[in-house]
Amino acid sequence: MASQTFYSQIATNKRQSILLAVILGVILGVFGFSVGFALGGSASTGVIATLIAVGLAGVLSVGSYDGGDQLVLATSKAREIDPQAAPQLMNVVQEIAIAANIPMPKVYVIDDTAPNAFATGRDPQHASVAVTSGLLEKMDREELQGVLGHELSHIRNYDIRFTLLVGVLVGSVALLSDFFLRYTFWFGGGRRDDREEGGGGLQAVFMIVALIMAILAPIASALVQLAVSRQREYLADASSVELTRNPHGLERALANIASDKEVLEVASRATQHLYFTNPIKKFEARSAGLMSTHPPIVDRINRLRQLTGEAPLDPAETQALSGLD
């Protein structure tokens, strides 16, 4: 396997993430225009509906931007750690924060034996990192460095804000879809006089387009959100190697956490995308119908091996790790 630098991986994943976010913005804009034209029968109402959809996304963004991180920490039952209680954890966070050239984030611990971690906040100046007690118990220092390098990379790369933006766009598409379907059900769509506008045929076309998008746009947006989340995970893995200069600690941490059978009780569908690896295991009942927000562990490890020119996982290793994430 040809080696690949973490700089090239970072550049590629950034480009792909931005492209996916642009696609989400286009979906929201086209959907908003279609709904406005279908209900109002003119381009001006389409533009107004688009502006309303974008304004809604802005309002949701402000609310999430201001208090979303504290809600996530409270939901996860995370408590801020006393530096004297976990000196190795604080030391590792501090050394990686220095390497990343970001302020020291607040550090929290979740009392749970399942090993995992996540970062949250709106920017490096207002960021927090939370780790489970199981992570501290089960990881050696190199593995802990790999995990925290990944999480602090999410902070340095502004993934915490980027995923917030993507989540708000997806939520706005879902809200617009729900509004349009309910409006159409109760009022039957637009009521403008065709003779006044001379655009009844075009309005009917946009009504069909809007109905199709109302059904498909939320699904497409969710799939794009999953793709964005996966690209940011690849990006954080490569950035972790840049900060620690040690892909092997991160590789071991990925394999060990994926193989761990402990269940992280505080994780939910709303917070699963934040964690280092998907906290909802395939064998759990709550995973039914769940699409993974993280790339497969095998793919993440093989990408790390590309950085050193090592051979990918052999068939036995691949089989052992497949389906655990």
Secondary structure per residue as TSV (DSSP state, phi and psi in degrees):
chain	resnum	aa	ss	phi	psi
A	1	M	-	360.0	131.2
A	2	A	-	-70.1	140.1
A	3	S	-	-74.6	155.1
A	4	Q	-	-140.2	135.4
A	5	T	-	-76.9	154.3
A	6	F	H	-67.7	-23.6
A	7	Y	H	-65.6	-41.7
A	8	S	H	-69.7	-37.1
A	9	Q	H	-64.1	-43.4
A	10	I	H	-61.4	-46.5
A	11	A	H	-62.0	-43.8
A	12	T	H	-63.2	-46.9
A	13	N	H	-67.6	-33.6
A	14	K	H	-64.6	-45.6
A	15	R	H	-61.3	-43.5
A	16	Q	H	-67.1	-38.3
A	17	S	H	-64.8	-43.7
A	18	I	H	-64.3	-41.5
A	19	L	H	-60.0	-43.2
A	20	L	H	-65.4	-38.6
A	21	A	H	-65.2	-38.5
A	22	V	H	-63.4	-40.4
A	23	I	H	-59.9	-42.2
A	24	L	H	-62.0	-42.4
A	25	G	H	-62.0	-39.6
A	26	V	H	-65.2	-42.7
A	27	I	H	-58.5	-46.3
A	28	L	H	-63.3	-44.1
A	29	G	H	-65.1	-47.1
A	30	V	H	-64.8	-41.1
A	31	F	H	-64.0	-45.1
A	32	G	H	-60.8	-43.6
A	33	F	H	-63.9	-42.0
A	34	S	H	-62.9	-41.6
A	35	V	H	-65.1	-44.8
A	36	G	H	-62.3	-43.5
A	37	F	H	-67.3	-40.2
A	38	A	H	-64.2	-37.7
A	39	L	H	-86.0	-32.1
A	40	G	H	-104.2	-22.1
A	41	G	S	80.4	15.4
A	42	S	S	-148.8	160.0
A	43	A	H	-64.8	-33.0
A	44	S	H	-64.7	-40.5
A	45	T	H	-68.6	-30.4
A	46	G	H	-64.4	-43.0
A	47	V	H	-65.2	-42.1
A	48	I	H	-61.1	-43.9
A	49	A	H	-63.2	-38.1
A	50	T	H	-63.5	-43.5
A	51	L	H	-64.3	-38.0
A	52	I	H	-64.5	-42.8
A	53	A	H	-62.7	-43.6
A	54	V	H	-66.5	-39.0
A	55	G	H	-63.7	-39.4
A	56	L	H	-61.1	-44.2
A	57	A	H	-60.1	-38.4
A	58	G	H	-64.8	-43.3
A	59	V	H	-62.8	-44.8
A	60	L	H	-62.8	-37.4
A	61	S	H	-63.4	-42.9
A	62	V	H	-61.2	-44.8
A	63	G	H	-62.8	-44.7
A	64	S	H	-69.5	-37.7
A	65	Y	H	-61.1	-37.7
A	66	D	H	-80.4	-40.1
A	67	G	H	-135.5	9.9
A	68	G	H	-63.8	-36.5
A	69	D	H	-67.6	-41.1
A	70	Q	H	-66.8	-33.6
A	71	L	H	-65.7	-42.1
A	72	V	H	-63.6	-45.0
A	73	L	H	-64.3	-40.6
A	74	A	H	-66.9	-42.6
A	75	T	H	-61.9	-34.7
A	76	S	T	-84.7	0.4
A	77	K	T	57.8	41.4
A	78	A	E	-87.5	141.2
A	79	R	E	-121.2	139.0
A	80	E	E	-66.9	135.9
A	81	I	-	-89.0	144.2
A	82	D	-	-79.8	123.8
A	83	P	G	-52.7	-34.2
A	84	Q	G	-71.9	-21.2
A	85	A	G	-80.4	-22.8
A	86	A	-	-143.2	70.7
A	87	P	H	-62.9	-38.8
A	88	Q	H	-65.4	-42.6
A	89	L	H	-59.1	-49.1
A	90	M	H	-64.2	-37.2
A	91	N	H	-65.4	-43.0
A	92	V	H	-66.9	-43.4
A	93	V	H	-61.2	-42.6
A	94	Q	H	-64.8	-44.4
A	95	E	H	-67.5	-34.9
A	96	I	H	-75.4	-35.2
A	97	A	H	-62.6	-39.0
A	98	I	H	-65.0	-44.3
A	99	A	H	-63.3	-34.7
A	100	A	H	-83.9	-9.1
A	101	N	T	60.0	46.4
A	102	I	-	-127.6	158.1
A	103	P	-	-63.4	155.3
A	104	M	-	-63.9	119.5
A	105	P	-	-75.8	162.4
A	106	K	E	-68.5	144.6
A	107	V	E	-116.7	128.8
A	108	Y	E	-123.7	155.7
A	109	V	E	-125.4	137.3
A	110	I	E	-105.4	123.0
A	111	D	-	-76.9	86.3
A	112	D	-	-152.7	138.6
A	113	T	S	-78.5	-11.5
A	114	A	S	-76.0	126.5
A	115	P	-	-75.6	124.8
A	116	N	-	-172.3	175.1
A	117	A	E	-162.9	160.7
A	118	F	E	-154.3	160.8
A	119	A	E	-119.3	148.7
A	120	T	E	-149.0	172.3
A	121	G	E	128.7	-174.8
A	122	R	E	-112.8	-19.5
A	123	D	E	-165.7	171.0
A	124	P	T	-59.0	-25.5
A	125	Q	T	-79.6	-16.8
A	126	H	E	-133.5	63.7
A	127	A	E	-126.6	155.7
A	128	S	E	-139.3	150.0
A	129	V	E	-125.7	135.4
A	130	A	E	-123.7	134.2
A	131	V	E	-125.7	152.5
A	132	T	E	-84.9	156.2
A	133	S	H	-63.1	-29.7
A	134	G	H	-64.9	-34.3
A	135	L	H	-64.2	-42.8
A	136	L	H	-66.6	-33.3
A	137	E	H	-78.6	-32.8
A	138	K	H	-103.8	-12.8
A	139	M	-	-102.6	140.9
A	140	D	-	-81.7	178.8
A	141	R	H	-61.9	-43.1
A	142	E	H	-63.8	-40.8
A	143	E	H	-66.6	-40.5
A	144	L	H	-63.4	-39.6
A	145	Q	H	-61.6	-41.9
A	146	G	H	-62.2	-45.2
A	147	V	H	-64.9	-47.6
A	148	L	H	-71.4	-30.4
A	149	G	H	-61.9	-39.7
A	150	H	H	-62.7	-48.1
A	151	E	H	-69.4	-40.6
A	152	L	H	-70.8	-23.6
A	153	S	H	-66.9	-36.4
A	154	H	H	-58.6	-36.9
A	155	I	H	-71.9	-50.3
A	156	R	H	-62.9	-38.1
A	157	N	T	-82.0	2.2
A	158	Y	T	61.2	27.2
A	159	D	H	-62.9	-34.0
A	160	I	H	-61.2	-35.0
A	161	R	H	-83.0	-38.2
A	162	F	H	-62.3	-46.5
A	163	T	H	-67.5	-30.2
A	164	L	H	-61.2	-46.9
A	165	L	H	-60.1	-46.4
A	166	V	H	-63.0	-43.1
A	167	G	H	-61.3	-39.1
A	168	V	H	-67.0	-41.2
A	169	L	H	-61.0	-43.5
A	170	V	H	-64.1	-43.0
A	171	G	H	-63.5	-36.5
A	172	S	H	-66.6	-41.0
A	173	V	H	-61.2	-43.4
A	174	A	H	-64.2	-42.4
A	175	L	H	-65.3	-42.3
A	176	L	H	-63.8	-40.6
A	177	S	H	-62.5	-45.1
A	178	D	H	-64.0	-42.1
A	179	F	H	-60.9	-47.4
A	180	F	H	-66.0	-42.3
A	181	L	H	-64.7	-40.9
A	182	R	H	-67.5	-41.4
A	183	Y	H	-63.0	-44.8
A	184	T	H	-63.8	-38.4
A	185	F	H	-65.4	-43.6
A	186	W	H	-85.1	-33.0
A	187	F	H	-117.2	-6.4
A	188	G	-	76.8	20.3
A	189	G	S	87.7	-157.4
A	190	G	-	-68.3	152.7
A	191	R	-	-126.5	19.3
A	192	R	-	-75.1	149.5
A	193	D	-	-74.9	120.3
A	194	D	H	-58.1	-34.4
A	195	R	H	-69.6	-30.0
A	196	E	H	-69.1	-40.7
A	197	E	H	-99.8	-26.5
A	198	G	S	66.2	19.7
A	199	G	-	-126.5	24.8
A	200	G	H	-59.0	-40.1
A	201	G	H	-63.5	-43.8
A	202	L	H	-68.0	-37.1
A	203	Q	H	-63.3	-39.2
A	204	A	H	-63.5	-38.8
A	205	V	H	-62.4	-46.4
A	206	F	H	-67.5	-29.3
A	207	M	H	-62.6	-43.7
A	208	I	H	-65.2	-44.5
A	209	V	H	-60.4	-44.1
A	210	A	H	-64.9	-39.6
A	211	L	H	-63.7	-43.5
A	212	I	H	-62.8	-44.5
A	213	M	H	-67.7	-32.2
A	214	A	H	-62.2	-29.7
A	215	I	H	-86.5	-44.0
A	216	L	H	-90.4	-30.3
A	217	A	H	-60.2	-44.4
A	218	P	H	-61.8	-36.3
A	219	I	H	-67.6	-46.3
A	220	A	H	-62.9	-40.1
A	221	S	H	-64.3	-41.2
A	222	A	H	-64.2	-38.5
A	223	L	H	-66.5	-39.5
A	224	V	H	-65.1	-40.4
A	225	Q	H	-59.8	-42.1
A	226	L	H	-62.2	-41.8
A	227	A	H	-64.4	-41.2
A	228	V	H	-61.2	-46.6
A	229	S	H	-59.2	-41.8
A	230	R	H	-66.9	-40.5
A	231	Q	H	-64.2	-37.3
A	232	R	H	-70.0	-29.1
A	233	E	H	-68.4	-43.7
A	234	Y	H	-59.7	-42.2
A	235	L	H	-62.5	-43.5
A	236	A	H	-67.7	-34.9
A	237	D	H	-61.6	-48.1
A	238	A	H	-64.0	-39.1
A	239	S	H	-67.8	-33.9
A	240	S	H	-62.3	-41.0
A	241	V	H	-65.3	-37.2
A	242	E	H	-60.9	-39.7
A	243	L	H	-79.2	-40.2
A	244	T	H	-94.7	-17.9
A	245	R	S	56.8	32.3
A	246	N	-	-149.6	91.1
A	247	P	H	-71.1	-19.6
A	248	H	H	-71.7	-36.3
A	249	G	H	-63.7	-42.9
A	250	L	H	-66.3	-40.5
A	251	E	H	-61.1	-46.1
A	252	R	H	-63.8	-39.3
A	253	A	H	-63.3	-42.6
A	254	L	H	-59.1	-48.5
A	255	A	H	-65.1	-43.2
A	256	N	H	-68.4	-42.1
A	257	I	H	-68.8	-39.9
A	258	A	H	-64.1	-34.9
A	259	S	H	-81.6	-14.4
A	260	D	-	-69.2	135.1
A	261	K	-	-93.2	-1.6
A	262	E	-	-68.3	146.6
A	263	V	-	-103.2	128.4
A	264	L	-	-86.1	99.9
A	265	E	T	-66.2	-33.2
A	266	V	T	-79.3	-10.8
A	267	A	-	-73.2	151.4
A	268	S	-	-144.0	173.5
A	269	R	T	-62.2	-28.2
A	270	A	T	-76.0	-26.0
A	271	T	T	-114.0	-4.3
A	272	Q	G	-59.2	-32.7
A	273	H	G	-69.6	-14.6
A	274	L	G	-79.5	-24.9
A	275	Y	B	-77.3	163.3
A	276	F	S	-60.2	-47.2
A	277	T	S	-128.8	160.3
A	278	N	-	-57.5	117.6
A	279	P	S	-77.9	-12.5
A	280	I	S	-96.2	107.4
A	281	K	-	-74.6	153.1
A	282	K	T	-61.6	-29.0
A	283	F	T	-81.0	-7.1
A	284	E	S	-80.2	147.1
A	285	A	G	-63.6	-33.2
A	286	R	G	-72.3	-7.2
A	287	S	G	-85.6	-4.9
A	288	A	T	-59.4	127.2
A	289	G	T	72.2	12.6
A	290	L	-	-92.5	128.8
A	291	M	-	-91.6	133.0
A	292	S	-	-69.0	135.1
A	293	T	S	-89.0	-6.0
A	294	H	S	-115.1	151.2
A	295	P	-	-67.0	157.2
A	296	P	-	-58.3	141.4
A	297	I	H	-56.5	-40.3
A	298	V	H	-58.7	-43.8
A	299	D	H	-65.4	-40.2
A	300	R	H	-65.1	-41.5
A	301	I	H	-67.8	-41.3
A	302	N	H	-66.0	-33.1
A	303	R	H	-67.4	-36.7
A	304	L	H	-64.3	-38.6
A	305	R	H	-68.1	-26.7
A	306	Q	H	-61.4	-31.9
A	307	L	H	-66.4	-27.7
A	308	T	H	-107.7	-0.5
A	309	G	T	75.6	13.9
A	310	E	-	-75.9	158.9
A	311	A	-	-68.2	148.3
A	312	P	-	-66.0	170.4
A	313	L	-	-54.4	139.7
A	314	D	-	-77.1	168.3
A	315	P	H	-55.0	-38.8
A	316	A	H	-66.3	-43.5
A	317	E	H	-65.8	-40.4
A	318	T	H	-61.6	-44.3
A	319	Q	H	-64.1	-38.5
A	320	A	H	-65.3	-32.9
A	321	L	H	-97.5	-15.3
A	322	S	T	-67.1	139.0
A	323	G	T	78.2	4.3
A	324	L	-	-88.2	-18.6
A	325	D	-	-97.2	360.0
